[in-house]
């Protein structure tokens, strides 16, 4: 395992890299600096924790590239009064960063083993403003809607689910990847400007795992060596 000073030096270089790539929100950068990415990745990849790349976390899922995490976070324009919905908890890294910037975070994961690991990390870090469940993320969380902000960390093929978009408060912002397939995807920032009005702004090309319905079949196999990635968020 890499020593602390080595990881800290890598983290400093990553923060500088994110600044050069256009991440200028001081609160976003401070949250990324605060959250230890190394505890959200398998031990096999800890020496790559602060490289600007996606890493496998098992079950065909990834922890997203730091630039993507930072850009999506910044695009939400968060403050400490916001109630946020995250679709796709994954390792819990994005959720941990969001929890530092909002009042309350609700997060949904379809893979129960990943959710269990993420919740253990939240407890370890004493992140008390996160509520996580295993459910169909495409349906959102109707009983807690509306949300000031929504972030989707899996790519919708075609349009985002209408029911999910309707859970965004008027005036709210959503960040989500959208594409025709697993390769051609664009990170979109969507603002709800009225009851039936949404403004969309494309940011840049990304590659996320697909947004899928239902709760995934339960499995204890979360060793990334047995769950090779086929997408890079």
TITOR-672286 format. One line per 10 residues: number of its first residue (from 1); their letters; for each residue x negated, z negated, y of C-alpha. Coordinates in steps of 0.5 Angstrom, whole numbers. Each point is the difference from the previous one (the first is absolute). Example, Ala and Ser with C-alpha at 12.3 -4.5 7.8 and 13.67 -1.06 7.14 Angstrom:
1 = as = -25 -16 -9; -2 2 7
//
This chain:
1 = xxxxxxxxxx = 0 0 0; -3 2 7; -2 -6 4; 4 -2 6; -5 2 5; 0 7 -3; 8 1 0; 0 -3 7; -5 5 3; 4 6 -4
11 = xxxxxxxxxx = 7 -3 4; -4 1 7; -2 7 -2; 7 1 -2; 3 -3 6; -4 5 5; 2 6 -5; 7 -2 1; -1 0 8; -4 7 0
21 = xxxxxxxxxx = 6 3 -4; 5 -2 5; 3 -7 -2; 0 -4 7; 5 -5 -1; -4 -7 1; 5 -4 -4; 0 5 -6; -8 0 0; 0 -7 0
31 = xxxxxxxxxx = 5 -1 -6; -4 5 -4; -6 -4 2; 3 -7 -2; 3 3 -7; -5 0 -6; 1 7 -3; -5 -2 -6; 5 -5 -3; 6 6 0
41 = xxxxxxxxxx = -5 4 -4; -2 0 -8; -7 -3 -1; -2 6 -2; 0 3 7; -1 -6 4; -7 3 3; 5 6 3; 5 -5 3; -2 2 7
51 = xxxxxxxxxx = -2 8 -1; 6 4 3; 3 2 -6; 6 -1 -5; -2 -4 -6; 4 0 -7; 4 -7 -1; 3 2 -7; 7 3 -2; -2 6 4
61 = xxxxxxxxxx = 0 -3 6; -5 -1 6; -2 -4 6; 0 4 5; -6 3 4; -1 -5 6; 1 6 5; 7 1 -2; 1 -7 0; -2 -1 7
71 = xxxxxxxxxx = 3 6 2; 7 -2 -3; 0 -7 3; -2 2 7; 5 5 0; 6 -5 -1; -2 -3 6; 1 -7 -3; 2 -7 4; 1 -7 -3
81 = xxxxxxxxxx = 7 1 1; 1 6 -5; 3 0 -7; -3 5 -4; 2 3 -7; -6 3 -4; 1 5 -6; -5 -1 -5; -4 -7 0; -5 3 -4
91 = xxxxxxxxxx = -6 -5 0; 3 -3 6; -6 2 5; 5 3 5; 5 -5 -1; -5 -6 2; -3 4 6; 8 1 2; 1 -7 -1; -5 -2 6
101 = xxxxxxxxxx = 4 5 5; 7 -2 -1; 5 -5 -1; 2 1 -7; -1 5 -5; 4 3 -6; -4 4 -5; 3 3 -7; -4 2 -6; 2 4 -6
111 = xxxxxxxxxx = -6 -2 -4; 1 -7 -2; -7 -2 -2; -2 3 6; 5 -5 4; -2 -6 -4; -8 1 2; 2 2 7; 4 -7 1; -5 -4 -3
121 = xxxxxxxxxx = -5 3 5; 5 -2 6; 1 -7 -3; -8 0 0; 0 2 7; 6 -4 2; 3 5 3; 7 -3 1; 4 5 4; 0 5 -6
131 = xxxxxxxxxx = 6 1 -5; -1 5 -6; 5 2 -5; -1 6 -6; 6 5 2; 1 7 1; -3 1 6; 3 7 2; 7 -5 1; -4 -4 5
141 = xxxxxxxxxx = 3 -7 1; 7 0 2; 1 -7 1; -6 -1 4; 2 6 5; -1 2 5; -8 0 1; -4 1 6; -5 3 -4; -1 4 -6
151 = xxxxxxxxxx = -6 2 -4; 0 4 -6; -6 1 -4; 2 5 -5; 2 7 1; 7 3 0; 0 7 -2; 5 3 5; 4 -4 4; -1 -8 0
161 = xxxxxxxxxx = 6 -3 -3; 6 0 5; 2 -7 -2; -7 -3 2; 0 3 7; 7 -3 1; -4 -7 -1; -4 2 6; 3 -4 7; 1 5 6
171 = xxxxxxxxxx = -6 0 4; -4 -1 -7; -6 3 -2; -2 2 -7; -6 3 -3; 0 4 -7; -3 6 -3; 4 6 -2; -2 6 -4; 3 6 -4
181 = xxxxxxxxxx = -5 -3 -6; -5 -5 -2; -5 5 4; 3 2 7; 2 -6 3; 0 -2 8; 0 -7 3; 6 -1 4; 2 -5 5; 8 0 1
191 = xxxxxxxxxx = 3 -3 6; 8 -1 -1; 3 1 7; 7 0 -1; 5 -1 -6; -1 7 -3; -7 2 4; -7 -1 -2; -6 3 3; -6 2 -5
201 = xxxxxxxxxx = -7 1 2; -5 2 -5; -7 -4 0; -5 3 -5; 0 3 -7; 0 -6 -6; 1 0 -7; 4 -6 -3; 3 -2 -7; 7 3 0
211 = xxxxxxxxxx = 6 -4 2; 4 -1 -6; 7 -4 -2; 1 -6 -4; -4 -5 -2; -6 2 -5; 0 -1 -7; -4 -7 -1; -7 0 -2; -6 -5 0
221 = xxxxxxxxxx = -5 6 0; -2 -1 7; -8 2 -2; -1 6 5; -5 3 -5; 6 1 -5; 4 2 6; -3 6 3; 2 2 7; 3 7 2
231 = xxx = 1 -1 7; -4 -3 6; 4 -4 5
//
